[in-house]
Amino acid sequence: MKIYAPRMFLRTCLALSALILAPLASAATKPLKIGFAQTGAESAWRTANTESMKSEAAKRGIDLKFADGQGKPENQIRAVRSFVAQGVDVIIIAPIETTGWEPVLREAKAAKIPVIVMDRSIDVSDESLYACFIGSDFAEEGRMAADWLAKHTNGKGRILELQGTTGSSAAGERKRAFAEGIAKYPDLKVIDSQSGNFGRELGKQVMEAFLKKHGRNFDIVYAHNDDMALGAIQAIEAAGLKPGKDVMIVSIDAVREGVEAVVAGKINCTVECNPLFGPKAYDAAAKLAAGQPVLPRKQFNKDELFDATNAAAALPIRKY
Ligand code: GYE
């Protein structure tokens, strides 16, 4: 009897701990339910971003609710509201515009659903409305483009600017930081600036309008993304000019086609903006779902720049 007592005690302990641990273990293996409000499908960058988010979710067994905003802010707000109604564990947004988010984020907060702002930033008066930001430093990208241009033009040239989506942090910061970067060079000037909404077709149309308006009286095109630069290249070639030679072209994203255009000598420089957020975003989501904070609260990718000196070597190892 005496011999068996400790054994029985041990057995009881094991049975009890199994009872206690079972629900915890099943909570840990329950797939995370994540709502992702994407901007739309405006560019090659966006396609790579969506791919990264979907494939990484599949790899991790995440139950992903994907909403394509089709470029309309009201669609995104509606999507986030429906994620709240569905009771997802975490919400991720890639905001089209910086403004308009407060009411729906307050609803998510009231429902205790943490929100990750990814890619582009938002303006809110209450920073506690989202848990963390994971994205790119658009101001740094604009600065890098400006510095490259200043160096390769000896601080001289008339610039036509193709802006991204009006109201987006990506366009706003790439414009502002670029303007600041060239401000030290009085002979390097933006002579016209229009939105091409980050799209290839619109980039081409805006460039056609620029060519009609300015004739040959410009030297440089600064596009906020590769898609618009590639559209502009079509318009420039149709006008009988050589992109990369007659017109210097600087853009942002460094998607595969952009880097290929650098190798072909048609884009002079493209500043990288990495779209592969899947792993980082879901690491953060898992932490938040477990009640842990994501630190640092704002995380920025480090981006490179590609021009004639390094594009060819980089091409075979580009992942997007
Ligand atoms: O540069 C552009 C896309 O927000 C960084 O959005 C993103 C931008 C990217 O459509 O191609």
Residues whose N, C-alpha, C, O or C-beta is under 5 A from the ligand:
A	BS01	GYE	E42 S43 W45 R46 D119 R120 A170 F198 H224 N225 D253 C273
